[in-house]
Amino acid sequence: MKIRLGYRIATWGSIFALTFTATLLTNVLPESGPQPVKPAAGWVLPADAAIPAVLPADEPANPLTMLKPVLSTTGRAVVAAPRWPSARGQADGSSTGLFLPSGGALPVNARLNEPVAPPPAPPSLPARPAEKPAPKPLSERIVEYHLSAELDAQGKSIRGTSAFTWKNPGSVPVQELYFHLYPNAFESKKSTFMKESGGKLRQDASKEGSFGSMIVSSIKTLDGNEIELSDRIEYVQPDDGNKDDRTLIKVPLPKAVGPGERVTLRTDFSVKLPQVFARMGYAGDFVMAGQWFPKVAVYEPKGVRGRADEGWNLHQYHGNSEFYSDFGIFDVRLKVPSAYTVAATGFPTKPVADDGKTRTYTFYADDVHDFAWSASPHFVYFEEPYATPHLPGVRIKLYLDPKHERLKARYMTAAKKALARYSQWYGSYPYSTLSIVVPPADGNGAGGMEYPTLVTAWGAAEENPSLELERVVVHEIGHQFWYGMVASNEFEEAWLDEGFTSYAEDRIMEAEYGVRPNLLIESSYITNPAALKLHSWGYSGHNQYAENVYTRAKLVLKAMERQAGLETMDKILRTYFQRWKFKHPGTADFQRTVEDVTKTSWQDFFHQFIYNGMMVDYAVTGIKVRKATENGQPVYENSVQLRKLDGTYHNVPIRFRFADGSELDKTWDGVDSEVIMKLNHASPLAWVALDPQHSIVLENKRINSFMKTEVDTKLSVRWNMGIVKFLETLFGWVVW
């Protein structure tokens, strides 16, 4: 799922505070170059700190000039995301970017003109994708659903039946089944989802008085002896005991299902749709049906995701959680008013039947773990076949809101680029279709979401949207790989799909659209780090969830790339994808893949940054300069105190600048909690900077990474206790 920036004003306000404060500090500090330095008798307080501006990676960084804000062509001192064709702001979980014009990367202040349009997608090979069942199973196919449903467009409801077969993948008999009834999250303000979310997801809020629900009116066995089981249904709340939450039910069976055996049930159900919110509902006559049928929970055999004993993975629907389900087959029949067009998971198996009042659509999908659909009388439909050497052939189908009909080429190009690159990097997209739904402007509660072979873009609120149009399409198509095929548990390990997808999204946006992620700014957003392997409701709120599961997880993967190298990182992710597609991996499975590929232990890295919530924070905490004599010549004994305040990063770069203008670069192994570096030099030390090229991705507190030997003593303590502490507090308050 794509997250929009919910606190844009606060975020840019903090950046403004940074640049404003940087301006003040710049006026206080001298320009770079040789400066007279008076030897200090004792340890100097870190009176001024480097507030980094955005610099190109290959430009030598001067910690003094780093304090100056970047000037735009309009003269405004801001650090801004690029515009193409017009910027609307980033989504939290995605990157603030710098546009890289063709021919190489340039810093923000070198962008004198708006960038030209990006190049087209790779040309298609001859393609005639066959929409038919896979010749052989790609997954275990634990489930098989035969669903039939009818949309009541006036009543905003769905009535349906499900003939459902489940295979026991374990080694012991199973006496009961569990089903998720996700729409019940919206039946009252007392549900766990509504209590945790406050009735708000991203920038979309539930409408007052608008509720949704699911009723299972009948559930019968279909093994020759039809037995009604609805009177046995029990609502369960394994996570919080909230008796007002009815999103998970237990259905005891009349007979246990043995290992490898199957059971078939018929279910009659109805769904009341809310006004669109949190991925499902209606906006006028637009409908998004996500999580719309009773969905069986996942029964995990021993060893899956490190499980010690087999059993059901059971969770309610939470404010932050998404979904987890088993692969199988979906055969679906949908009846809608005759004016409506339907977009759905999978491909049509029959021509649309229209009796003048209703249309009946039939869809089929195999080796997927969910089925979603959307319907509207206003969809503008386009379709193109597409194939590359790594992509056998797919029909890309657009279901556009009329307001975005003229933008069809942008949607189609983004889809082609994403499918081509992901298939090249990780493995082929195996399905014959990919559908993209663009909701209306008031339907954005359904936007920015992934389902197998179907994704939704942002609602069509803007006539000339920024690159967020492409970014959200690229992100959601990334989920076809990280969630769709590598089916991690989004309840318990959401970073394995959101973090991976955010990392892959950045690579596409840089490779295809020239937008480089501004990792320096993004790392500064991390003000409340936590372990990545947490249940989604285990975070303190949505802000901490998004900060870690999207942004920090992406930064962790980027740090791995910096450590292992891009080529090796590509091999890691490709190996992980190929090893775990159509399965349910966990974090430990990813760690094993990393270690298998690199032939080295990553235990310390995973322990610090994944299993725990550490970042990197190295500080210059003191400088002492003493004048001495050596062989009759004056010499300065310069001592620098360095401290490690958080996680370990090996080989920390250090730059020393002396009063005579000379510089010395050294490297610290970063292991000890405190070290004192001593340098004898003909001149006293002017300043010292840690990681001047900003190569440490997970460093999020660079305010203490720079120190001058001597500043105006009247300002020293005042600046240290005033501005520095103010900024630290500011970050803690407003960035997320």
N, C-alpha and C positions, 0 to 999 in steps of 0.2 A: 504494500500500500504506500502511496505517496503522501508525504506530510507537507502541508503548506506552512510557511512561517507565521505562526500565530501571534508573535510579539514583534512584528517588524519595526514598530516605532521604538520599542525599547532597545532592540538590537542596534539599529542605526543611531539611536541616541547614545549608546555606549561607545560606538565607533566615533561619533562626533566628540564625545568627551575625551576619547583618546587623542584625537587629532588636535583638539583645542588645548589640552594639557601639554601635548607635544610642542605646540607653538610656544606656550609659556616657557617650557623647559629650554627650548631652543634659544629663546631670548636671554635666558640666564646663562647657559653654557657657552663657552667660547667656540669659535669655528675650529674645524679640524686643522691639523698642522702642528708644527713644533710650538709648544707652549712652555713658558717658564714654570717650573714646578719646584716648590719649596719642600725639602724633605720633611716627612711627617714623623713625629716622635712616637706615635702610637697607632693603634688600629683606627682606620677611618670609617665612620659610619657610611653605609651605602646611601649617600644623600641623593643621588640622582640615578635613574635607571633607564635603560633603553626601552623605548616604546617603539617597536619596529613598524616602519612603513612598508609598503609593498615594493619589493625590489626583484628584478629579474635574477634567476638562479645563477647566471654566469657573471654578474657584476659584483666586483669586490665590495663588501659591506664595510662602511665606516660607522662605528657605533655613535659617533657624534652627529654626522649628517643623517643617520637613521632616524634621529628624533624629529626631523622636519616632515610635515605632512606632504603628501603627494598633491600637486596642483593640477587641476583639470584645465582644459582649454578655456573654460569660462572663468578661471581664476578662483573657483571655490575649492577650499581645501577639504577634500573628502576622499575616502577610499571607497570606490563605487564599483558595483557589479556592472558588466558591460551591457550595452543595449544593442539588440538586433531582433527586430527592427526598433522595438522600444521596450525598455526594461520595466518589469512589474515587481521585481523582487524575487528572492529565492524561496524555495520551500525548505523548511527545516528538515534536515536529513539529506538534502542535496547540497551542492557546493555554491558558495559565492565564487564567481569565476572571473578570470581575466581573459579577454579575447586575444587569441594568437593569430595575427594576420598571416597570410601565406608567406613563406620564406623565413619563418622563425618567430620566436616569442619576443614580444616587446613589453616593457613595463607600461603601467597605466598612463603615465604622463607622456608616453611616446605615441599614444593613440590620437592622432590629429584629426582623423576622419572616421565616420561610421564604417564598419567593415562591410565588405561586399557580401552578397549572399553566398552561403556555403556551396561546395560542389555537389553535384547530384550523387545518388546512390550508385553503387557498382551496377553496370548494365546486366540485365537478366539474360540467362541462358534460355534456350527454347524450353518452355515449361507448360505441361498440361497435367497439373496435379490431379491424381485420381482420388475422388472422394468415396472411399470404400473402406470396410474394416481392415485392420492390419492383418497381413498374411500370417503372422504368428504373434503370440503375446509378448509384450515388452515388459510386463509387470506380473506380479503374482495373481492379480485380479481376485482380490478377496471379496469384493462386493459386485453385485449386479442389480441395477435398478431399471425397472420398467415403469415409467412415470407418465401419467396422463393428467392434464390440468386445463382448466378453463378460467380465463380472466373475465371478471365482471368489472368492466371499465367504469361504469357508473357507481357501483358500490365499493370500488377500490378494494377488491378482494379476489382471492384465488381459491378455487375448490379443486382438489386433486385426489388421485389414488396412486398408490405405490405398491407394485408387486416386487418384493425385495428379497434377494438371496444373499446369505452370508456364509462364508466358509471359515471354519475354525482353523487358524494358522498355527495354533499352539500344540502342546503335547499332552494336555489334560482336557477332560470334558468341561464344557461351559454350560451353565444352567440358566443364565440370564443374558439378555442383550440390553445395551444402553443406547439411547438416541438423544441427539442434540435437537432441541426445539428453539432455534435461535430467535425467531420473531418475538418470543415471549420476553425478551430483554426490554421490549418497548411497551409492555402491557400496563405498567404503572411506574411511578417514580420510586417505588420501593425495590425494584429488581436490582440485583448486584451491579449490572451494567450501568443503570441510570444513577445509582448512588455513587459509584466510583467516578463516573464521567461528568456528573452534574448536568446530564442531558446535553453534553456538547462534545463533539469530536472534530478536531482541527478547528476551522472557523465556522463550522456549521452547527447550529443548535436545533434541538427538537422543538417543534411548534407546540405552543401551549394548547392542551386539550387534544392533541393528535397522538393516538396510541396505536400500537400494532400488537398482533398476537397470533398464536397458532393453536388450533384445537385438533386433537386426534380423537375422532369420534368412534373409530373402530380399528382394531388390529387383530387379525386372525391368522392362524396357521394354515398353510396350504400344502400339507403333506398327505392329502387323502382324507384326513379327519379335520374338518374346519372347526377350530376351537377359538372362541372369542376371548381375547386377552385384555381388552380395555379395562375391565374391572380390576386387573392386577397391576395396572400402571401406578408407579410410585415416583413422585418428584423427589430428586435427591440434590443435596447441596454439599458436595464433598470439600469445597474450598473454604466456605465461610459460615455454613450452617444457616444461611438466610432463608427462612421458610417462605418469604415472599418472592423468592427467585424460582422460576419454573422453566429454566432453560435446559434442563437435563432430566431425563426420565429413565427409570429402570423397568424392564419388562421381563418378569420371570417366565420361563418356558415350561410347557408341560413335560418336555423330555429334553435331557441334556444333549448337546451337540458334541459328538466325539471328535478327536483330532482328525483333521482333514475332511470331516463330514460337513454337510450343508443343511441349512434350514431356510425355508421360504415363508415369508409373511406378506399379507395384504393389509395395507393401511389406507383408511379414508381420513382425509385431513382438510382443513380450511385455514386460510391465512387472511387476516385483516392487515392491510398495508398502512403504515403510517405515512404522513407527509415525509418525503425523502429525507433520510437522516441515517448516518452511520451505515452506508453502503446499500440500503434498500428502501423501497417505498415509491411514492408517486409525486410528480410535480406537474400539476395540470393533467394532461392526458399522456404524459411520459411515465413509464413504469420501469423500475429496476428490480428484478427478482433475483436477489442474491440470498443464499441460505434459506431457501423458500420451502424446503421439504424436510420431513423428519430424517435426519442423517445419523447413521450409526456411528458410534464412537470407535476408536482404534483399540483393538486387542493386540498387545505387544508380546510376542514370544520372548522367552528368556534370551538375553544377550542384545536385544534391540536397544540401541542407545545406551548400552551398558546396564540394562535391567538385570537384576539378580534373579528375580522370579517373574514368570509370565503373568499377565493380567491386563485388565482394562486401564487405559489412560483416560482418566475422568476429570473433567473440569467444567465449571459453569462458563457462561459468556461474561467476560469481564470488560471493563472500560477500555483497557489497552490491548486486550488479546485479540488475535485473529483466529486461525483455524488449523485443524489437523484431522486428516481423514485418510482412508485407505484407497488404493487404486482399484479400478474395476471397469465395468461396462455400464453405459447409460443409453437407454433407448427411450426417447421422450416424445410425447405427443402434446402439442399446445394448441388450444383453441382461443382465438382472440376476435374482436370485432373486425368486420371485413375491411375497414379503413386502415388497420394497423399492419405495420411491418415488424417482424421479429428478428432480433439478433440473438444468437445462442452459442453455447459451447458445442463443438463438434461440427458436423456437416449434415445437410438435408438428405434424407433417404428417398423422399417422394416429392413430386411437384406439389405446390401449395394448392389445397382444395378450398374453393370459395363457393358458398351456396347463396351469396348475395347478402347474407347477414353476418356470417362468421367466416373466418379463414382458419384452416387447420394446418399446422406445420408439424413435420416430423424430423427429429434430429437423432443422430447417433454419434457416440464418442466412446473410444476404448482407451484403456491405459491412462485414464485421468482419475482424479480423486474428488471432483466436484462438478456440478453443472449449474450454470447461471444463464439467465436470459433477460432481455430487455425488449420493450415494445413501445411503439409510438406511431401515430398516424402521420408524423411529420418527418420521419427519417428520409434523408437523401442518400441513396445507396450507390456506391461505386465498388468495383472489384477489379483486381489485376492479378494475374499469375506472376510468380517471381521464383527464380532459381539462380543459384551460384554454384561454384565447384564444391562448396561445403554444405549447400542447402538443396536437397533433391528437388523440391518444388512445393510451393504453398500458394493458396489463393488468399490474398490479403483483401479483406472486406471492410469497407468503411460505412458506418451508419452515422451520418452527420446531421447535426442540427442545422436547419436551413441557414442560420446566421453564419455558419462556417463553411458553406458549400464552396465558396471561392478559395478556401484554404486546403482543399482536398490534396493538392500536390505536396504541401508541407507534411500533412499527416502520412501520406503514402510514402514519401521519401524517408521520413523518420523511421517508419516501420521497416522499410527495406534495409536501411543502414543498420538498424539494431539486429535484425535477423541475420544479416550477412556477417556482421562482426562477431556476435555471440556464437554463431555456428562455427565460425573459423577458429575462435579462441578456445571454446569449450567442447563442442560436439554438435552434431546436426539437430536442428529442430525437426522432430519426426512426424509432426501432424500435417495434414493436408490443408488446414485452414487456420487463419488468425483473423479474428474480428475485432474492430476498434469501434467503440460506441462513444459518441460525443453527446453528453446530456445537454439539455437546454440550460440557459443561464440560471434559472431557479432550481436546477436539479443537481447542483454541484455536490450535494451530500452523497450522490452516487458516483462522483468522479474520482479519478486517481486510484483505481482499484484493479486488482488482478484476479482472474479466474482462469482455469485451464482453457486455452485457445481463445479467450475473450478478455479484453481489457477495456477499461473506461478512461477517457481523457478528462481534463478539467471541463466544467460546464462552459458553454459558449457565451461567456459574459462579455468578452472584448472582441471588437471587430478586427483589431490589429494586435494580436497577442505577441508577447515577447518570446524568447527562446524557451520559456516555460512550456509552451505547447510541445516542442520537440522533447524537452527533458522528461516530461511526465510520460510520454509515449515510450521513450527509450527505457525509462525506469520500469514501467509495468511490463513491457516485453521482457526485460531482464528477469522478472519474476517467473516467466515461463520456464526458465532454467533453474533459478534458485527459489523454489517453492513448488513450481509446477512439476518438474521432473525430479530434482533433488528435494524430496518432500520432507523437510525438517519439521519439527514440532513447534509451531508458532506460539502455542501456549507457554512453553517452557524454555525455548531457546530461540527467541525471535531474531536474535542477531545473525543467525545462520542464513536467514533469507533477506532481511532488511539491510544488514550491513554489507553482505555480499553483493546485493543488487545495487546499493548506493556506490560501492567501489567500482562495479562494472559500468554503471551509468556514467560516472566521471570519465572513465576511459573512452567511452563512446563520444561523449560531448567534447573531449579534447581532440580525439582523432578525427572526428567528422565535422565538428562545428567550431573547432579552434578555441573552445572555452576551457581554460585551465583552472582547476580547483584552487582556491586560495586557502591552502592548508594552514597558513599562519593565522588568518582570521578565524578559521573554523576551530583550530585547537584552543583559541582563546574563549570559545563558547563553552568549553567543557569546565563548568564551575561546580558540578555536582556528580563526579564520576562514581560509578558503581560497577560491580561485577557484571559481565555480559551474560553469563549463564544464570540468569534469574528468571523465575516465572514473571510473566509480563505485568501482573498485578503486584509484584514484589517491590517495584519501584515506588518512590514516594508520591508520584503523580505523573501526569502525562508528560510534563516538561522533562523530568528526569528520564522517563522511558525513552522519549524521542532523542534526547541528548546522547544517550548511551547506545541504544539499539541501532540508531541510524548513523549519527555523526561519529561518536567515539569508536564504534565498531568499524566503520569505514577507515578511520585514521589508524586503527590497529592493523588492518590489512595493508594499508599503505606503508606503515612502518615495517611490516614483514617484507614488503616488496623492496624497500630501501636496504634492508639487511641481506636479503637473499639475492637480489637482482631481479630485474623485470623478466628476463627470460626464464629464470627458475620459478618465479611467482606464477607465470603463465602455465608452466608445467605442473605446478602444485594444483592450481585450480582445474586444469583440464583433467588431471589424474583423479582428483576428488569427484568431479562431475561424472567421469566415465565409470568410476568405481561405485558410485552411489546413486546414479539415476534410477528412478522407479523404485527407490527404497527410502527408508527412514533413518538417516544418519543423525548422530549427535556430535557435540563439540569434541569429545574424545576421538571420534572417528576422523574428524578433520585433523586433529593433532597428529594422529598416527600417519595420515597421508602426508602431512608436512614433513614429518621425520623420515618417512620412507623415501620421499623424493630427495631431500637434502642430505640424507645419511648422517644426520646429526640430531642431538637432543634439543628440543625447544621447550623443555619443561619450565625453565625459569621464566621465559617469555610468557608462556600461557598462564603460569601461576600468578604473575604480577598483573598482566594487562587484560586477561580474559576471565580467569577464575576469580580474580580480585579486581578491584576498581582503581588500580594505580595509574598514574600518569608519570611524566618525567618532569623533575624540577631541580635543576642545578643552579646554585646561587654563588655569586661573588660576595663574600661577607666581610672582607677586610683587606686593606693594603697597608703595608708598613715599609717605609723607605729609610735606609740609614746610610749616611755618607761615611766612606772609609778610605783607606789608602792601601794600595797593593803594588809592590815593587816600585814604590815612590810615586805612583800615579794615583790620582783620585778615582775612586770607583764607588758605585752605588749598589748596596745590597738591597734588592727588592724582594719582599716576601708577600705572597698573595694567599689569602685564606679562601678555600673553596669548600662548599658543602653540598651533599646530596640530600635532598629533602623529600624525595619520593622514589619512584621506581628507578631501576638501573638501566642505563644506556651505555654500552661499551664504546670507547673511543670518542670521548667528548672533545670537539675542537675548541681550542683556546687561542685568542689573538691578544698579544701584548704590544702596546704602543708606547714608545719611549719619547722623552721630551725632545730629543734631537730628530724626531721624525721617523726613526727606524722602527721596523715591526718584526715581531718574532711569532711564529705559529707553532703551537705544541698540541699534544693530544694527551688527555687524561683517560685512564681506563674506566673511570666513573664508578668503581666498585666500593671504595671506602666512603664512609659517611662524612668524613672531613679530611682534607689534605692541605698542606701548606707548601706551595711551590716557591722556590728561591731562585732568583736570577741575578747574577752579578753583571752589571753593564756600565758603560762609560757615562750613561745618562740615567737620570731617575725615571721611573715608570710614570707615564701619563695616564693611561687607562688600560683596562683589561675587559675583554668581552668573551663570553661563552657562546659557542655556536654562532659565529657572526654571519654565516651563510644560511642559517635557519634550516639546517639539514635534519634536525631531530624533530620528527613529525609530532611526537606525543608530548613535547614540551609546551605547557600551557600557561606558564607564569614567567614570561620573559622579562617582566618588570624588574627582576632581581638578577638578571644575567649580565649586567654591565656596571662598572664602577670606575669613576675617576679618582685619581689619587688626591687631588686637591680641588676644592671648590670654595666659594666665598663662605667663610666660616659663619657669617651672619645668617646665611640661608640654609646651611647644612642640615641641621636638625629640623628646621621648619619644613623644608621640602620632604625630608624623609618621613616625618610623622604626619604631615599634612596630605600632600598630593598622592604619595605612594599608597598610604593606607586608605585614602579616599577611593582610589581606583580599585584597590582590592575589594573594598566593600561594595563599590558600584557593580563590579562584575558579579559578585554574589547575589545582588538584588535583581538586576534587570535583564541580564543577557538572555536568560531563558524564562 
